[in-house]
Amino acid sequence: MKREDHSGELECRGDVIAYHSARRDWSIPIANVQLIGEYTNSDGPYVDDYFIVFLTAPENGWHEASFYARGRDETLTALSKRISAPLECGLCDSTRYKTRIMWPVHLKEQEFMEVLPPKKQTLWQKITGLGARDIRLSVAARRAFKK
């Protein structure tokens, strides 16, 4: 099975961004998007480890799509035109947890989320770095939602 087959499809249809995969489906109005980010983790190479995230509000969680989804480039190009700002992926060479804000422009390149180890860890989790993590929006990302 090719990675694209299980990574889903991302598309921009009119005023809506939509993502369809075997694991999740979502669609959101472009006008509601307040932050676009990306992140990588260390889960690859056999499962997706790179994601593009669309946030509408901090309390709504986020809508994520696999970086490997069909239609990614076309969607980012269409969105770039709609928001009058380039949307370029910048974490392609990362093999560990890393995050980055792509838009809004005044927050670009800043971390979009903080990934912290859990407060309680077993010795094995400390040595290997495996286990649950505490993930939250960064200070920079929270600024996107302050009016």
C-alpha positions as CSV (number, residue, x, y, z in Angstrom):
1,M,0.0,0.0,0.0
2,K,1.4,3.4,-0.9
3,R,1.6,6.1,1.8
4,E,-0.7,8.4,-0.2
5,D,-3.4,5.7,-0.1
6,H,-3.7,5.8,3.7
7,S,-2.8,9.4,4.2
8,G,-6.1,10.7,2.9
9,E,-7.0,13.6,0.6
10,L,-6.9,17.4,1.3
11,E,-8.8,19.8,-0.9
12,C,-9.9,23.4,-1.1
13,R,-13.5,23.5,-2.6
14,G,-14.9,27.0,-2.9
15,D,-14.9,28.5,0.6
16,V,-14.2,25.2,2.4
17,I,-11.1,23.1,3.3
18,A,-11.9,19.4,3.5
19,Y,-9.9,16.4,4.5
20,H,-10.9,12.7,4.0
21,S,-9.1,9.7,5.3
22,A,-9.8,6.2,6.7
23,R,-9.3,7.6,10.2
24,R,-11.0,11.0,10.0
25,D,-13.1,13.4,7.9
26,W,-13.6,17.0,8.5
27,S,-14.4,20.3,6.7
28,I,-14.2,23.9,7.8
29,P,-14.9,27.2,6.2
30,I,-11.7,29.0,5.2
31,A,-13.1,32.2,6.8
32,N,-13.0,30.5,10.2
33,V,-9.3,29.6,10.1
34,Q,-7.2,31.7,12.3
35,L,-3.9,29.8,12.3
36,I,-2.2,27.3,10.0
37,G,0.7,25.3,11.4
38,E,2.7,22.2,10.8
39,Y,4.3,19.7,13.0
40,T,6.4,16.6,12.8
41,N,7.0,13.7,15.2
42,S,9.2,10.7,15.5
43,D,6.6,8.1,14.5
44,G,7.8,7.5,10.9
45,P,8.7,6.0,8.6
46,Y,5.9,3.4,8.5
47,V,3.2,5.8,9.7
48,D,2.5,9.4,9.0
49,D,4.8,11.7,11.0
50,Y,4.2,15.1,9.4
51,F,0.9,17.1,9.6
52,I,-0.6,20.4,8.6
53,V,-3.0,21.9,11.1
54,F,-5.8,24.4,10.7
55,L,-7.1,26.0,13.9
56,T,-10.4,27.9,14.1
57,A,-10.3,28.5,17.9
58,P,-8.2,27.2,20.7
59,E,-11.1,25.5,22.4
60,N,-12.2,23.7,19.2
61,G,-9.1,21.6,19.0
62,W,-7.5,21.5,15.6
63,H,-8.2,20.0,12.2
64,E,-5.1,18.1,11.0
65,A,-4.3,16.6,7.7
66,S,-1.4,14.3,6.8
67,F,1.4,16.1,5.0
68,Y,1.4,13.1,2.7
69,A,-2.3,13.6,1.7
70,R,-3.2,13.7,-2.0
71,G,-4.0,17.3,-3.0
72,R,-1.8,18.9,-0.4
73,D,0.2,21.1,-2.8
74,E,-2.9,22.2,-4.8
75,T,-4.8,23.0,-1.5
76,L,-1.9,25.1,-0.1
77,T,-1.6,26.9,-3.4
78,A,-5.4,27.7,-3.5
79,L,-5.3,28.8,0.2
80,S,-2.3,31.0,-0.4
81,K,-4.2,32.9,-3.0
82,R,-7.3,33.2,-0.7
83,I,-5.3,34.5,2.2
84,S,-2.8,36.5,0.1
85,A,0.2,34.9,1.8
86,P,2.5,32.1,0.8
87,L,2.0,28.8,2.6
88,E,5.3,26.9,2.4
89,C,6.1,23.7,4.3
90,G,9.3,24.1,6.3
91,L,9.8,20.9,8.3
92,C,10.5,18.4,5.6
93,D,13.8,17.2,7.0
94,S,12.7,16.9,10.6
95,T,12.6,13.4,12.2
96,R,11.6,14.5,15.7
97,Y,9.0,16.6,17.4
98,K,9.1,20.1,15.8
99,T,6.3,22.7,15.1
100,R,6.0,25.8,13.1
101,I,3.4,28.5,12.4
102,M,2.8,28.9,8.6
103,W,0.2,31.7,8.9
104,P,-0.7,34.4,10.0
105,V,2.4,36.1,8.6
106,H,3.2,38.1,11.7
107,L,3.6,34.8,13.6
108,K,5.3,32.8,10.8
109,E,8.3,30.6,11.7
110,Q,7.5,30.6,15.5
111,E,6.6,27.4,17.4
112,F,2.9,26.7,17.2
113,M,2.8,24.1,20.0
114,E,4.8,23.1,22.9
115,V,5.4,19.3,23.4
116,L,6.4,18.5,26.9
117,P,7.1,15.2,28.6
118,P,4.5,14.1,31.0
119,K,5.0,15.1,34.6
120,K,5.2,11.4,35.7
121,Q,7.3,9.1,33.7
122,T,8.7,5.6,34.2
123,L,12.5,5.2,33.9
124,W,11.9,3.5,30.5
125,Q,9.9,6.5,29.2
126,K,12.7,8.9,30.4
127,I,15.4,6.8,28.6
128,T,13.5,6.2,25.4
129,G,11.4,9.4,25.2
130,L,8.3,7.2,24.5
131,G,5.0,7.7,26.1
132,A,2.2,10.3,26.3
133,R,3.2,14.0,26.0
134,D,1.6,17.2,27.2
135,I,0.8,19.2,24.1
136,R,-0.5,22.7,24.2
137,L,-0.5,25.8,22.0
138,S,2.5,28.0,22.3
139,V,2.4,31.5,23.5
140,A,2.9,32.7,19.9
141,A,0.0,30.6,18.7
142,R,-2.3,31.9,21.4
143,R,-1.6,35.4,20.1
144,A,-3.4,34.5,16.9
145,F,-6.7,34.3,18.9
146,K,-6.4,37.5,20.8
147,K,-8.3,40.3,19.2
